[in-house]
Amino acid sequence: MVWFRPNARILIAGQAPGARVHASGRPFTDPSGDRLRAWLGVDGSTFYDKDRVAIVPMAFCFPGYDARKADLPPPPICGKTWHAQVMSALDKVQLTILVGGYAQKYHIGAKGSVTQTVAGWRDHAPDLFALPHPSWRNTAWLKKNPWFETELLPALRARVNEVLND
C-alpha cells in the first residue's frame, strides 16, 4: 500500500496498513486516518491527492496479527528492499511527517521512546515532524501530553498549509 506520485511535496511515513486499510486499498481509511487528517488540518481530497501528499508506510501490506490479535510490526525486509528506491523518487518533498516509532527509527534513527522523539519536535521542524500513531489506543497518551495539541499541532498545521499553498 504505497500512495504517491513523484511530485508530492509532503511525505507521510507510517507503520503498516491495518486490515481495514489493506482491504480498502487506500491508506488511513479508518478512524486513525480521521484523526491524522484533523492533526494536519486537511480534508480528504487534499490528503488523498497523490500529487501533493505521498503516503509511504514501512510495510507496504498488512503484516498480520500476533497471538493476542494485535497488528504485527512492519517486517524489516520491506524497508530494506523498497524504501531507498521510493525515497529517491520523492525528490520534491518539503515536509516529512513520521507517524509512529517504526517510521521514526527508520527515517531519523530515533533511539528513545516515541514520546521522547515527538517531544523533541523542534529539533527537526519545520521540515520534519514526528507524531505518535493516531490510533484510538493513544488517546491516553494525548491526554498525558497536552503540549502535543497546544504546541506541536499548530506548528504542524501551519507548515502543512505553507507547503500545500507554496
DSSP file (Angstrom, degrees, kcal/mol; ACC not computed):
  #  RESIDUE AA STRUCTURE BP1 BP2  ACC     N-H-->O    O-->H-N    N-H-->O    O-->H-N    TCO  KAPPA ALPHA  PHI   PSI    X-CA   Y-CA   Z-CA
    1    1 A M              0   0    0      0, 0.0     2,-0.4     0, 0.0    60,-0.1   0.000 360.0 360.0 360.0  90.2    0.0    0.0    0.0
    2    2 A V        -     0   0    0     54,-0.1     2,-0.5    58,-0.1    54,-0.2  -0.967 360.0-170.0-120.2 136.5    2.0    2.9   -1.3
    3    3 A W  B     +A   55   0A   0     52,-2.6    52,-3.3    -2,-0.4     2,-0.3  -0.848  36.6  94.7-133.9  94.0    0.3    6.1   -2.3
    4    4 A F        -     0   0    0     -2,-0.5    47,-0.2    50,-0.3    46,-0.1  -0.993  47.8-144.3-168.0 163.9    2.3    8.7   -4.1
    5    5 A R    >   -     0   0    0     45,-1.3     3,-2.0    -2,-0.3    -2,-0.0  -0.944  42.9-107.1-129.1 154.3    3.5   10.4   -7.3
    6    6 A P  T 3  S+     0   0    0      0, 0.0    86,-0.6     0, 0.0    85,-0.2   0.691 113.4  59.8 -59.9 -20.4    7.0   11.7   -7.6
    7    7 A N  T 3  S+     0   0    0     84,-0.1    44,-0.1    83,-0.1    83,-0.1   0.325  73.2 131.4 -92.8  11.4    6.0   15.4   -7.4
    8    8 A A    <   -     0   0    0     -3,-2.0    84,-0.3    42,-0.2    44,-0.2  -0.327  42.2-161.9 -61.7 143.5    4.4   15.1   -3.9
    9    9 A R  S    S+     0   0    0     43,-1.4    85,-3.2    84,-0.2    86,-1.6   0.593  72.7  54.9-104.4 -15.7    5.6   17.9   -1.5
   10   10 A I  E     -bc  53  95A   0     42,-1.9    44,-3.6    83,-0.2     2,-0.5  -0.978  66.1-161.3-120.9 133.4    4.5   16.2    1.7
   11   11 A L  E     -bc  54  96A   0     84,-2.9    86,-3.3    -2,-0.4     2,-0.6  -0.963   2.6-166.7-112.8 124.9    5.6   12.7    2.8
   12   12 A I  E     -bc  55  97A   0     42,-3.2    44,-2.5    -2,-0.5     2,-0.6  -0.952   8.7-168.2-107.3 111.8    3.7   10.8    5.5
   13   13 A A  E     +bc  56  98A   0     84,-2.8    86,-3.2    -2,-0.6    90,-0.1  -0.902  18.1 167.6-102.9 117.3    5.8    7.8    6.5
   14   14 A G  E     -b   57   0A   0     42,-0.7    44,-1.0    -2,-0.6    86,-0.1  -0.253  40.2-101.4-115.3-159.6    3.8    5.5    8.6
   15   15 A Q  S    S-     0   0    0      1,-0.3    44,-1.9    42,-0.2    43,-0.8   0.920  73.1 -51.8 -92.7 -77.4    3.9    2.0   10.1
   16   16 A A        -     0   0    0     42,-0.2    -1,-0.3    41,-0.2    44,-0.1  -0.960  57.4 -90.8-163.4 149.4    1.9   -0.5    8.1
   17   17 A P        -     0   0    0      0, 0.0     2,-0.1     0, 0.0    44,-0.0  -0.431  40.6-131.5 -66.8 142.2   -1.7   -0.7    6.8
   18   18 A G     >  -     0   0    0     44,-0.1     4,-2.9    -2,-0.1     5,-0.2  -0.269  34.4 -91.1 -80.2 177.3   -4.2   -2.3    9.2
   19   19 A A  H  > S+     0   0    0      1,-0.2     4,-2.1     2,-0.2     5,-0.2   0.897 126.3  49.3 -59.7 -43.1   -6.6   -5.0    8.0
   20   20 A R  H  > S+     0   0    0      2,-0.2     4,-1.8     1,-0.2    -1,-0.2   0.918 114.2  45.0 -64.4 -43.7   -9.4   -2.4    7.2
   21   21 A V  H  >>S+     0   0    0      2,-0.2     4,-2.0     1,-0.2     5,-0.7   0.910 110.3  54.6 -66.8 -42.3   -7.0   -0.2    5.2
   22   22 A H  H  <5S+     0   0    0     -4,-2.9    -1,-0.2     1,-0.2    -2,-0.2   0.905 110.6  46.9 -56.9 -42.0   -5.5   -3.2    3.4
   23   23 A A  H  <5S+     0   0    0     -4,-2.1    -1,-0.2    -5,-0.2    -2,-0.2   0.843 111.7  50.6 -69.7 -33.5   -9.0   -4.2    2.3
   24   24 A S  H  <5S-     0   0    0     -4,-1.8    -2,-0.2     2,-0.2    -1,-0.2   0.786  97.0-136.6 -76.6 -26.9   -9.9   -0.7    1.2
   25   25 A G  T  <5S+     0   0    0     -4,-2.0    -3,-0.1     1,-0.2    -4,-0.1   0.538  74.6  94.5  80.7   5.9   -6.8   -0.2   -1.0
   26   26 A R  S > <S-     0   0    0     -5,-0.7     3,-0.8     3,-0.1    -1,-0.2  -0.997  78.5-114.4-130.7 135.3   -6.4    3.4    0.4
   27   27 A P  T 3  S+     0   0    0      0, 0.0     3,-0.1     0, 0.0   -25,-0.0  -0.335  92.0  10.9 -68.8 148.3   -4.1    4.3    3.3
   28   28 A F  T 3  S+     0   0    0      1,-0.2     2,-0.8   -10,-0.0     8,-0.1   0.820  72.8 147.5  57.4  38.1   -5.7    5.7    6.5
   29   29 A T    <   +     0   0    0     -3,-0.8    -1,-0.2     4,-0.1    -5,-0.1  -0.443  55.1  71.2 -95.6  58.8   -9.3    4.9    5.6
   30   30 A D  S >> S-     0   0    0     -2,-0.8     4,-1.7    -3,-0.1     3,-0.7  -0.885 108.0 -75.0-155.8 178.5  -10.1    4.3    9.3
   31   31 A P  H 3> S+     0   0    0      0, 0.0     4,-2.2     0, 0.0     5,-0.2   0.818 128.0  60.1 -58.5 -29.7  -10.5    6.3   12.5
   32   32 A S  H 3> S+     0   0    0      1,-0.2     4,-2.6     2,-0.2     5,-0.1   0.900 104.6  49.9 -62.4 -38.8   -6.7    6.7   12.7
   33   33 A G  H <> S+     0   0    0     -3,-0.7     4,-2.7     2,-0.2     5,-0.2   0.882 107.2  53.6 -66.7 -38.5   -6.9    8.5    9.3
   34   34 A D  H  X S+     0   0    0     -4,-1.7     4,-1.9     2,-0.2    -2,-0.2   0.933 112.2  45.0 -59.7 -45.2   -9.7   10.7   10.5
   35   35 A R  H  X S+     0   0    0     -4,-2.2     4,-2.6     2,-0.2    -2,-0.2   0.915 112.5  51.1 -65.9 -43.0   -7.5   11.8   13.5
   36   36 A L  H  X S+     0   0    0     -4,-2.6     4,-2.2     1,-0.2    -2,-0.2   0.918 109.2  50.1 -62.5 -43.5   -4.4   12.2   11.3
   37   37 A R  H  X>S+     0   0    0     -4,-2.7     5,-2.0     1,-0.2     4,-1.5   0.887 111.1  50.2 -62.6 -37.6   -6.2   14.4    8.8
   38   38 A A  H  <5S+     0   0    0     -4,-1.9    -2,-0.2    -5,-0.2    -1,-0.2   0.919 108.9  51.8 -65.0 -42.9   -7.5   16.5   11.7
   39   39 A W  H  <5S+     0   0    0     -4,-2.6    -2,-0.2     1,-0.2    -1,-0.2   0.900 114.7  42.7 -58.5 -40.4   -4.0   16.8   13.1
   40   40 A L  H  <5S-     0   0    0     -4,-2.2    -1,-0.2    -5,-0.2    -2,-0.2   0.715 106.6-128.1 -79.9 -20.7   -2.8   18.0    9.7
   41   41 A G  T  <5 +     0   0    0     -4,-1.5     2,-0.3     1,-0.3    -3,-0.2   0.845  65.2 125.2  75.3  34.7   -5.7   20.3    9.2
   42   42 A V      < -     0   0    0     -5,-2.0    -1,-0.3    -6,-0.1    -2,-0.1  -0.894  55.5-126.0-125.2 155.5   -6.5   18.9    5.7
   43   43 A D     >  -     0   0    0     -2,-0.3     4,-2.6    -3,-0.1     5,-0.2  -0.404  36.7 -97.8 -90.2 174.0   -9.6   17.4    4.2
   44   44 A G  H  > S+     0   0    0      1,-0.2     4,-2.5     2,-0.2     5,-0.1   0.870 119.9  54.5 -61.9 -40.0   -9.8   14.0    2.5
   45   45 A S  H  4 S+     0   0    0      1,-0.2    -1,-0.2     2,-0.2     4,-0.1   0.886 113.1  43.2 -66.0 -36.2   -9.4   15.3   -1.1
   46   46 A T  H >4 S+     0   0    0      2,-0.2     3,-1.4     1,-0.2     7,-0.2   0.936 113.6  51.5 -69.4 -46.7   -6.2   17.1   -0.2
   47   47 A F  H 3< S+     0   0    0     -4,-2.6    -2,-0.2     1,-0.3    -1,-0.2   0.875 113.8  43.8 -58.7 -40.2   -4.9   14.1    1.9
   48   48 A Y  T 3< S+     0   0    0     -4,-2.5     2,-1.1    -5,-0.2    -1,-0.3   0.283  80.9 113.5 -93.6  11.4   -5.5   11.7   -1.0
   49   49 A D    X>  -     0   0    0     -3,-1.4     4,-2.9     1,-0.2     3,-2.4  -0.730  52.6-162.5 -82.7 100.4   -4.1   13.9   -3.7
   50   50 A K  T 34 S+     0   0    0     -2,-1.1   -45,-1.3     1,-0.3   -42,-0.2   0.717  86.3  62.4 -60.0 -22.5   -1.0   11.9   -4.7
   51   51 A D  T 34 S+     0   0    0    -47,-0.2    -1,-0.3     1,-0.1     3,-0.1   0.656 118.2  26.8 -76.4 -14.4    0.5   14.9   -6.4
   52   52 A R  T <4 S+     0   0    0     -3,-2.4   -42,-1.9     1,-0.3   -43,-1.4   0.734 125.1  38.3-113.3 -38.5    0.5   16.7   -3.1
   53   53 A V  E  <  - b   0  10A   0     -4,-2.9     2,-0.4    -7,-0.2    -1,-0.3  -0.972  61.0-161.7-127.0 122.3    0.8   14.1   -0.4
   54   54 A A  E     - b   0  11A   0    -44,-3.6   -42,-3.2    -2,-0.5     2,-0.5  -0.852   5.2-163.4 -97.8 135.8    2.8   10.9   -0.5
   55   55 A I  E     +Ab   3  12A   0    -52,-3.3   -52,-2.6    -2,-0.4   -42,-0.2  -0.955  16.1 167.9-123.1 111.4    1.9    8.1    1.9
   56   56 A V  E     - b   0  13A   0    -44,-2.5   -42,-0.7    -2,-0.5   -54,-0.1  -0.920  15.3-161.3-129.7 104.5    4.6    5.5    2.3
   57   57 A P  E     - b   0  14A   0      0, 0.0   -42,-0.2     0, 0.0   -41,-0.2  -0.342  30.6-116.4 -79.9 165.8    4.4    3.0    5.2
   58   58 A M  S    S+     0   0    0    -44,-1.0     2,-0.4   -43,-0.8   -42,-0.2   0.821 109.9  38.8 -70.3 -31.7    7.3    0.9    6.5
   59   59 A A  S    S-     0   0    0    -44,-1.9    -1,-0.2    19,-0.1   -45,-0.1  -0.982  75.3-152.0-117.1 133.5    5.4   -2.2    5.4
   60   60 A F  S    S+     0   0    0     -2,-0.4     2,-0.3   -44,-0.1   -44,-0.1   0.487  78.7  35.1 -86.2  -2.0    3.6   -2.0    2.1
   61   61 A C  S    S-     0   0    0    -60,-0.1   -39,-0.0   -44,-0.0    -2,-0.0  -0.938 102.8 -76.8-142.8 165.7    1.0   -4.6    3.1
   62   62 A F        -     0   0    0     -2,-0.3   -44,-0.1     1,-0.2     3,-0.1  -0.499  37.7-153.4 -65.0 121.9   -0.8   -5.7    6.2
   63   63 A P        -     0   0    0      0, 0.0    -1,-0.2     0, 0.0     2,-0.1   0.524  36.8-122.2 -80.9  -3.7    1.7   -7.7    8.3
   64   64 A G        -     0   0    0      8,-0.1     8,-3.0     5,-0.0     2,-0.3  -0.421  32.0 -61.1  96.8-172.8   -0.9   -9.8   10.1
   65   65 A Y  B     -E   71   0B   0      6,-0.3     6,-0.2    -2,-0.1     2,-0.1  -0.805  36.0-133.6-114.5 152.6   -1.8  -10.4   13.7
   66   66 A D    >   -     0   0    0      4,-2.7     3,-2.0    -2,-0.3     6,-0.1  -0.269  48.9 -80.3 -88.7-173.5    0.2  -11.8   16.6
   67   67 A A  T 3  S+     0   0    0      1,-0.3    -1,-0.0     2,-0.1    -2,-0.0   0.765 132.8  52.7 -62.5 -26.2   -1.2  -14.3   19.1
   68   68 A R  T 3  S-     0   0    0      2,-0.1    -1,-0.3     3,-0.0     3,-0.1   0.323 119.7-109.6 -90.8   7.7   -3.1  -11.6   21.0
   69   69 A K  S <  S+     0   0    0     -3,-2.0     2,-0.3     1,-0.3    -2,-0.1   0.713  75.2 136.9  69.7  22.6   -4.7  -10.3   17.8
   70   70 A A        -     0   0    0      1,-0.1    -4,-2.7     0, 0.0    -1,-0.3  -0.706  66.2 -90.4 -92.6 151.8   -2.6   -7.1   17.8
   71   71 A D  B     -E   65   0B   0     -2,-0.3    -6,-0.3    -6,-0.2    -1,-0.1  -0.363  42.5-122.5 -61.0 136.2   -1.1   -5.9   14.5
   72   72 A L        -     0   0    0     -8,-3.0    -8,-0.1     1,-0.1    -1,-0.1  -0.411  33.7 -97.8 -71.4 156.1    2.4   -7.3   13.9
   73   73 A P        -     0   0    0      0, 0.0    -1,-0.1     0, 0.0   -58,-0.0  -0.314  51.0 -82.7 -69.4 160.8    5.2   -4.8   13.4
   74   74 A P        -     0   0    0      0, 0.0   -58,-0.1     0, 0.0   -15,-0.1  -0.447  50.4-110.9 -62.7 132.7    6.3   -4.0    9.8
   75   75 A P    >>  -     0   0    0      0, 0.0     3,-1.8     0, 0.0     4,-0.6  -0.494  20.1-134.3 -64.9 129.0    8.7   -6.6    8.5
   76   76 A P  H 3> S+     0   0    0      0, 0.0     4,-2.2     0, 0.0     5,-0.2   0.768  99.0  73.3 -57.1 -26.1   12.2   -5.0    8.2
   77   77 A I  H 3> S+     0   0    0      1,-0.2     4,-2.3     2,-0.2     5,-0.2   0.823  89.2  60.5 -59.5 -30.5   12.6   -6.6    4.8
   78   78 A C  H <>>S+     0   0    0     -3,-1.8     4,-2.8     2,-0.2     5,-0.7   0.961 108.2  41.8 -61.8 -51.3   10.1   -4.0    3.4
   79   79 A G  I  X>S+     0   0    0     -4,-0.6     4,-1.0     1,-0.2     5,-0.6   0.917 116.7  48.6 -61.6 -43.5   12.2   -1.0    4.4
   80   80 A K  I  <5S+     0   0    0     -4,-2.2    -1,-0.2     1,-0.2    -2,-0.2   0.858 118.3  40.3 -64.8 -35.3   15.4   -2.7    3.3
   81   81 A T  I  <5S+     0   0    0     -4,-2.3    -2,-0.2    -5,-0.2    -1,-0.2   0.895 131.7  10.2 -82.6 -42.1   14.0   -3.7   -0.1
   82   82 A W  I  X5S+     0   0    0     -4,-2.8     4,-2.2    -5,-0.2     3,-0.3   0.721  99.9  81.1-117.3 -25.8   12.0   -0.8   -1.2
   83   83 A H  I  X<S+     0   0    0     -4,-1.0     4,-3.2    -5,-0.7     5,-0.3   0.867  91.8  51.8 -65.2 -39.3   12.4    2.4    0.8
   84   84 A A  H  ><S+     0   0    0     -5,-0.6     4,-2.0     1,-0.2    -1,-0.2   0.916 112.7  48.0 -60.6 -41.2   15.6    3.8   -0.7
   85   85 A Q  H  > S+     0   0    0     -3,-0.3     4,-1.0     2,-0.2    -2,-0.2   0.918 114.8  44.7 -65.2 -44.3   14.1    3.4   -4.2
   86   86 A V  H >X S+     0   0    0     -4,-2.2     4,-0.8     1,-0.2     3,-0.7   0.935 112.6  51.2 -65.8 -46.4   10.8    5.1   -3.2
   87   87 A M  H >< S+     0   0    0     -4,-3.2     3,-0.8     1,-0.3    -1,-0.2   0.871 105.3  56.0 -62.1 -36.4   12.6    7.9   -1.3
   88   88 A S  H 3< S+     0   0    0     -4,-2.0     3,-0.3    -5,-0.3    -1,-0.3   0.801 104.9  53.7 -66.7 -26.4   14.8    8.7   -4.3
   89   89 A A  H << S+     0   0    0     -4,-1.0     2,-0.9    -3,-0.7    -1,-0.2   0.683  97.9  68.3 -77.3 -18.0   11.7    9.1   -6.4
   90   90 A L    X<  +     0   0    0     -3,-0.8     3,-0.9    -4,-0.8    -1,-0.2  -0.466  56.5 141.1-101.0  61.2   10.3   11.7   -3.9
   91   91 A D  T 3   +     0   0    0     -2,-0.9    -1,-0.2    -3,-0.3   -84,-0.1   0.436  63.3  61.6 -85.9   2.1   12.8   14.5   -4.5
   92   92 A K  T 3  S+     0   0    0    -86,-0.6    -1,-0.2   -84,-0.3     2,-0.2   0.349  71.0 128.8-105.2   5.0   10.3   17.3   -4.2
   93   93 A V    <   +     0   0    0     -3,-0.9   -83,-0.2     1,-0.2   -84,-0.2  -0.425  26.3 171.9 -66.1 127.9    9.3   16.6   -0.6
   94   94 A Q        +     0   0    0    -85,-3.2     2,-0.4     1,-0.3   -84,-0.2   0.558  68.7  37.8-108.3 -17.3    9.5   19.7    1.5
   95   95 A L  E     -c   10   0A   0    -86,-1.6   -84,-2.9     2,-0.0     2,-0.5  -0.985  63.4-165.8-142.1 125.9    7.8   18.2    4.7
   96   96 A T  E     -cd  11 128A   0     31,-2.5    33,-2.3    -2,-0.4     2,-0.5  -0.947   3.4-165.4-113.1 131.9    8.2   14.8    6.1
   97   97 A I  E     -cd  12 129A   0    -86,-3.3   -84,-2.8    -2,-0.5     2,-0.7  -0.971   6.5-157.1-119.2 116.9    5.8   13.5    8.8
   98   98 A L  E     -cd  13 130A   0     31,-2.9    33,-3.4    -2,-0.5     2,-0.8  -0.849   6.5-162.1-100.1 112.9    6.9   10.4   10.6
   99   99 A V  E     - d   0 131A   0    -86,-3.2     4,-0.4    -2,-0.7    34,-0.2  -0.839  54.9 -10.8-102.1 106.6    3.9    8.6   12.2
  100  100 A G  S  > S-     0   0    0     31,-2.8     4,-1.9    -2,-0.8     3,-0.2  -0.003  87.8 -70.9  92.6 163.5    4.9    6.1   14.9
  101  101 A G  H  > S+     0   0    0      1,-0.2     4,-2.6     2,-0.2     5,-0.2   0.819 121.9  57.8 -63.9 -37.2    8.1    4.6   16.2
  102  102 A Y  H  > S+     0   0    0      1,-0.2     4,-2.1     2,-0.2    -1,-0.2   0.929 110.8  43.1 -63.6 -44.1    8.9    2.4   13.3
  103  103 A A  H  > S+     0   0    0     -4,-0.4     4,-2.8     2,-0.2     5,-0.3   0.886 113.8  52.6 -66.3 -38.5    9.0    5.2   10.8
  104  104 A Q  H  X S+     0   0    0     -4,-1.9     4,-1.9     1,-0.2     6,-1.6   0.900 110.5  46.9 -65.7 -41.1   10.9    7.4   13.3
  105  105 A K  H  X S+     0   0    0     -4,-2.6     4,-1.0     4,-0.3    -1,-0.2   0.918 116.9  43.8 -66.0 -43.1   13.6    4.8   13.8
  106  106 A Y  H  < S+     0   0    0     -4,-2.1    -2,-0.2    -5,-0.2    -1,-0.2   0.943 121.2  35.8 -68.3 -48.6   14.0    4.1   10.1
  107  107 A H  H  < S+     0   0    0     -4,-2.8    -3,-0.2    -5,-0.2    -2,-0.2   0.841 136.8  13.7 -82.2 -34.3   14.0    7.7    8.8
  108  108 A I  H  < S-     0   0    0     -4,-1.9    -3,-0.2    -5,-0.3    -1,-0.2   0.349  96.7-115.5-124.7   6.1   15.8    9.6   11.6
  109  109 A G     <  -     0   0    0     -4,-1.0    -4,-0.3    -5,-0.4    -3,-0.1   0.834  41.0-166.2  65.9  31.7   17.4    6.8   13.6
  110  110 A A        -     0   0    0     -6,-1.6    -1,-0.2     1,-0.2     4,-0.1  -0.263  13.1-177.8 -55.1 132.4   15.3    7.6   16.7
  111  111 A K        +     0   0    0     -3,-0.1    -1,-0.2     2,-0.1     3,-0.1   0.731  56.9  58.1-105.2 -29.7   16.8    5.9   19.7
  112  112 A G  S    S-     0   0    0      1,-0.2    -7,-0.0     2,-0.1     2,-0.0   0.027  98.2 -60.2 -88.8-163.0   14.4    6.8   22.5
  113  113 A S     >  -     0   0    0      1,-0.1     4,-2.4     4,-0.0    -1,-0.2  -0.254  48.5-106.9 -73.9 166.0   10.7    6.3   23.0
  114  114 A V  H  > S+     0   0    0      1,-0.2     4,-3.1     2,-0.2     5,-0.3   0.902 122.5  56.1 -59.4 -40.6    8.1    7.8   20.7
  115  115 A T  H  > S+     0   0    0      1,-0.2     4,-2.7     2,-0.2    -1,-0.2   0.928 108.3  46.5 -58.8 -45.6    7.3   10.3   23.5
  116  116 A Q  H  > S+     0   0    0      2,-0.2     4,-1.3     1,-0.2    -1,-0.2   0.917 114.6  47.1 -62.9 -43.2   10.9   11.5   23.6
  117  117 A T  H  < S+     0   0    0     -4,-2.4     3,-0.3     2,-0.2    13,-0.2   0.935 115.4  44.4 -65.2 -46.4   11.1   11.7   19.8
  118  118 A V  H >< S+     0   0    0     -4,-3.1     3,-1.5     1,-0.2    -2,-0.2   0.904 109.9  56.1 -66.1 -40.7    7.8   13.6   19.5
  119  119 A A  H 3< S+     0   0    0     -4,-2.7     3,-0.4    -5,-0.3    -1,-0.2   0.791 102.9  56.9 -62.4 -27.1    8.7   15.9   22.4
  120  120 A G  T ><  +     0   0    0     -4,-1.3     3,-2.0    -3,-0.3     4,-0.4   0.041  69.7 127.5 -89.4  27.1   11.9   16.9   20.5
  121  121 A W  G X>  +     0   0    0     -3,-1.5     4,-1.8     1,-0.3     3,-1.4   0.790  62.1  63.9 -57.4 -31.5    9.9   18.0   17.5
  122  122 A R  G 34 S+     0   0    0     -3,-0.4    -1,-0.3     1,-0.3    -2,-0.1   0.756  89.6  69.1 -66.3 -22.4   11.6   21.4   17.4
  123  123 A D  G <4 S+     0   0    0     -3,-2.0    -1,-0.3     1,-0.2    -2,-0.2   0.740 114.6  25.7 -65.9 -22.3   14.9   19.7   16.7
  124  124 A H  T X> S+     0   0    0     -3,-1.4     3,-0.9    -4,-0.4     4,-0.8   0.612  98.8 142.5-117.1 -19.9   13.6   18.7   13.2
  125  125 A A  T 3<  +     0   0    0     -4,-1.8     4,-0.1     1,-0.3   -30,-0.0  -0.307  50.8  28.7 -66.2 152.1   10.9   21.3   12.4
  126  126 A P  T 34 S+     0   0    0      0, 0.0    -1,-0.3     0, 0.0     3,-0.1  -0.987 129.1  36.2 -95.6   2.5    9.9   22.9   10.1
  127  127 A D  T <4 S+     0   0    0     -3,-0.9   -31,-2.5     1,-0.2     2,-0.3   0.609 122.7  31.8 -92.8 -10.4   10.9   20.2    7.5
  128  128 A L  E  <  -d   96   0A   0     -4,-0.8     2,-0.4   -33,-0.2   -31,-0.2  -0.989  58.6-174.5-148.4 135.6   10.1   17.1    9.6
  129  129 A F  E     -d   97   0A   0    -33,-2.3   -31,-2.9    -2,-0.3     2,-0.5  -0.999  13.4-150.7-129.7 131.8    7.6   16.3   12.4
  130  130 A A  E     -d   98   0A   0     -2,-0.4   -31,-0.2   -13,-0.2    -9,-0.1  -0.884  22.0-177.4 -99.7 132.0    7.5   13.1   14.4
  131  131 A L  E     -d   99   0A   0    -33,-3.4   -31,-2.8    -2,-0.5   -27,-0.1  -0.892  28.1-113.2-125.3 153.9    4.0   12.1   15.6
  132  132 A P        -     0   0    0      0, 0.0     6,-0.0     0, 0.0    -1,-0.0  -0.387  55.7 -81.2 -71.5 166.7    2.6    9.3   17.7
  133  133 A H        -     0   0    0    -34,-0.2     5,-0.1     1,-0.1   -33,-0.0  -0.520  38.0-131.2 -67.1 139.0    0.4    6.9   15.8
  134  134 A P        +     0   0    0      0, 0.0   -99,-0.2     0, 0.0    -1,-0.1   0.246  61.0 135.4 -79.2  17.0   -3.1    8.5   15.6
  135  135 A S  S >  S-     0   0    0      1,-0.1     3,-1.8  -100,-0.1     4,-0.0  -0.214  70.3-118.0 -61.8 152.6   -4.8    5.3   16.8
  136  136 A W  G >  S+     0   0    0      1,-0.3     3,-1.8     2,-0.2     4,-0.3   0.762 112.2  73.7 -60.1 -24.8   -7.5    5.4   19.4
  137  137 A R  G 3  S+     0   0    0      1,-0.3     3,-0.4     2,-0.1    -1,-0.3   0.714  91.7  56.1 -62.8 -19.0   -5.1    3.4   21.6
  138  138 A N  G <> S+     0   0    0     -3,-1.8     4,-2.2     1,-0.2    -1,-0.3   0.271  72.6 103.7 -98.0  11.2   -3.1    6.6   22.0
  139  139 A T  H <> S+     0   0    0     -3,-1.8     4,-1.8     1,-0.2    -1,-0.2   0.899  82.3  50.1 -59.2 -41.4   -5.9    8.7   23.4
  140  140 A A  H  > S+     0   0    0     -3,-0.4     4,-2.0    -4,-0.3    -1,-0.2   0.894 108.2  53.8 -63.8 -39.3   -4.5    8.4   27.0
  141  141 A W  H  > S+     0   0    0     -4,-0.2     4,-1.2     1,-0.2    -2,-0.2   0.922 107.0  51.5 -60.0 -44.1   -1.1    9.5   25.6
  142  142 A L  H  < S+     0   0    0     -4,-2.2     3,-0.3     1,-0.2     7,-0.2   0.887 109.8  49.1 -62.0 -39.4   -2.7   12.6   24.1
  143  143 A K  H  < S+     0   0    0     -4,-1.8    -1,-0.2     1,-0.2    -2,-0.2   0.851 111.5  49.6 -68.3 -33.9   -4.3   13.5   27.4
  144  144 A K  H  < S+     0   0    0     -4,-2.0    -1,-0.2     1,-0.2    -2,-0.2   0.664 114.7  45.9 -76.9 -16.8   -1.0   13.0   29.3
  145  145 A N    ><  +     0   0    0     -4,-1.2     3,-1.9    -3,-0.3     4,-0.5  -0.592  61.5 164.4-127.3  68.5    0.9   15.2   26.8
  146  146 A P  T >>  +     0   0    0      0, 0.0     4,-2.1     0, 0.0     3,-0.6   0.733  69.2  74.1 -63.3 -21.8   -1.2   18.3   26.3
  147  147 A W  H 3>>S+     0   0    0      1,-0.2     4,-2.7     2,-0.2     5,-1.6   0.787  85.4  67.3 -59.5 -26.8    1.7   20.1   24.7
  148  148 A F  I <4>S+     0   0    0     -3,-1.9     5,-2.5     3,-0.2    -1,-0.2   0.940 109.5  33.7 -58.8 -47.0    1.2   17.9   21.6
  149  149 A E  I <45S+     0   0    0     -3,-0.6    -2,-0.2    -4,-0.5    -1,-0.2   0.860 125.0  41.8 -77.8 -36.4   -2.1   19.6   20.9
  150  150 A T  I  <5S+     0   0    0     -4,-2.1    -2,-0.2     3,-0.1    -3,-0.2   0.772 131.7  15.2 -86.5 -25.2   -1.2   23.1   22.1
  151  151 A E  I  X5S+     0   0    0     -4,-2.7     4,-1.2    -5,-0.2    -3,-0.2   0.799 127.2  38.9-113.5 -54.0    2.3   23.5   20.7
  152  152 A L  I  ><S+     0   0    0     -5,-1.6     4,-2.7     1,-0.2     3,-0.2   0.954 111.4  53.3 -70.2 -50.4    3.1   20.9   18.1
  153  153 A L  H  ><S+     0   0    0     -5,-2.5     4,-3.1     1,-0.2     5,-0.3   0.883 107.0  50.6 -59.5 -42.2   -0.1   20.7   16.2
  154  154 A P  H  > S+     0   0    0      0, 0.0     4,-2.1     0, 0.0    -1,-0.2   0.917 113.5  46.7 -61.0 -38.9   -0.5   24.4   15.5
  155  155 A A  H  X S+     0   0    0     -4,-1.2     4,-2.1    -3,-0.2    -2,-0.2   0.908 113.9  48.5 -66.6 -41.1    3.1   24.5   14.1
  156  156 A L  H  X S+     0   0    0     -4,-2.7     4,-2.9     2,-0.2     5,-0.2   0.944 111.2  48.9 -63.8 -48.3    2.5   21.3   12.0
  157  157 A R  H  X S+     0   0    0     -4,-3.1     4,-2.6     1,-0.2     5,-0.2   0.899 110.9  50.9 -59.9 -40.7   -0.8   22.7   10.6
  158  158 A A  H  X S+     0   0    0     -4,-2.1     4,-2.4    -5,-0.3    -1,-0.2   0.912 112.6  46.2 -62.9 -42.0    0.9   26.0    9.7
  159  159 A R  H  X S+     0   0    0     -4,-2.1     4,-2.7     2,-0.2     5,-0.2   0.912 111.6  50.7 -69.6 -41.3    3.7   24.1    7.9
  160  160 A V  H  X S+     0   0    0     -4,-2.9     4,-2.6     2,-0.2     5,-0.2   0.943 112.4  47.6 -58.1 -48.3    1.3   21.8    6.1
  161  161 A N  H  X S+     0   0    0     -4,-2.6     4,-1.8    -5,-0.2    -2,-0.2   0.912 111.9  50.3 -59.2 -44.7   -0.7   24.8    4.9
  162  162 A E  H  < S+     0   0    0     -4,-2.4    -2,-0.2    -5,-0.2    -1,-0.2   0.933 113.4  44.3 -60.7 -47.3    2.5   26.6    3.8
  163  163 A V  H >< S+     0   0    0     -4,-2.7     3,-0.9     1,-0.2    -2,-0.2   0.904 114.4  48.7 -66.9 -41.8    3.8   23.6    1.8
  164  164 A L  H 3< S+     0   0    0     -4,-2.6    -1,-0.2     1,-0.2    -2,-0.2   0.805 117.6  40.9 -69.2 -28.4    0.5   22.9    0.2
  165  165 A N  T 3<        0   0    0     -4,-1.8    -1,-0.2    -5,-0.2    -2,-0.2   0.223 360.0 360.0-105.4  15.0   -0.1   26.5   -0.8
  166  166 A D    <         0   0    0     -3,-0.9    -1,-0.2    -4,-0.2    -2,-0.1   0.451 360.0 360.0 -72.2 360.0    3.5   27.2   -1.9
